[in-house]
């Protein structure tokens, strides 16, 4: 069985982590390492700074578990880490989100634009 939990350390110098227990392994991932999460064929692809993990967890489970101050759904298939966004290209439809030190990108669909703008304006 796959489980997911988010832990917060008492020491402010340590980042919060996402603890994922799957049938294939146990992952303890700093939330700051997650660029975005993509839903693909009933799996979630967790795009990290250095690699991509394939999890047999639906996107909605990750949305429920991860802190909403850091992670925002921008498309029915994407959940992005707001702290790792380098820029947004608004010339295409859907809008494209790019991340620091990465060639990876995610999308912002029309139905999530208002929510996204409100989140980054705060």
Order of alpha helices (4+ residues) and beta strands (2+ residues): beta-beta-beta-beta-beta-beta-alpha-beta-beta-beta-beta-beta-alpha
